[in-house]
Amino acid sequence: MSRKARINLPYFDELLKDFQEGRTEVIKCFGNHVHWGYWEDPATADGSVEDFEQAAEKLAQKIYLAGQISSNMRVLDCGCGFGGTIASLNNRFTAMDLTGLNIDSRQLARARELVQSKNQNHIEFIEGDACELPFADNFFDAVLAVECIFHFPSRQRFFQEVWRVLKPGGTLAISDFVPRQIVIPIAKTAPKLVKKLGGSYYGRVDLNFSLGDYHKLSKNIGFKSLVEKDITSNTLPTYPVVERVQKKGEKELSFASWTSRWGILRYFIFSYQKP
């Protein structure tokens, strides 16, 4: 079976269908960024798609700034989706070499249409596997993975590959849904529960990686921790907006919303440096 045949992305199947049908709210919410939003003060969220659109841009900024990104850098965005984070970097910085990587050619086709280089930046979108990065050793100044690492076949393999392609002093910045350690044995022995958390509509999802697992993995690889921030409360206004505009995946989304509000499933930003 080919790698393409193994791709299972029903969520993106539905998004692309919605785009073709001209569903304005879906396009505003996920036509650029395909991730949750971030509100400095969640009480200010007004539930509009315009507000969510701004919050999604804010989340991308929070993650790449945690990676200490600045102008004149070579940056790789893994799981780049429709190029929203690359577009944000393109708008904000100058003289950048920006590469978006994704395993789905359809997402890359849209990214190439939407994101045009400016500010003396160079942009390229490449089809590839985040756990088998098609780049030379010591090539990038920074690597990003915005709300997508739970789709990857192996966090360990991804970290190893990032270590390889990062220059000394380079940074990795990611966001991830992190369960409390106490619930992981339950999730591992209850595949139906994991499936409700997104194992079908959202494709392959591995939410069994705890904060302690991240500590152990980063230490074993050799990374220095820069940022470890729980932003769960800042992302909660995402749920009512997505529940309103999304036609499918209601059960998975409701379950994720409930576990997040009760602090069972937390949303973290992490960044690391290769010494």
Secondary structure, DSSP 8 states (H G I E B T S, - for coil): --HHHH---HHHHHHHHHHHTT-HHHHHHHSS--S----SSGGG----HHHHHHHHHHHHHHHHHHTT--SS-EEEEET-TTSHHHHHHHHH-SS-EEEEEES-HHHHHHHHHH----TT-EEEEEE--TTS--S-TT-EEEEEE-S-GGGSS-HHHHHHHHHHHEEEEEEEEEEEEEE-GGGHHHHHT-HHHHIIIIISTT-S------HHHHHHHHHHHT-EEEEEEE-HHHHTTHHHHHHHH-SS-HHHHHHHHHHHHTTSEEEEEEEEE--
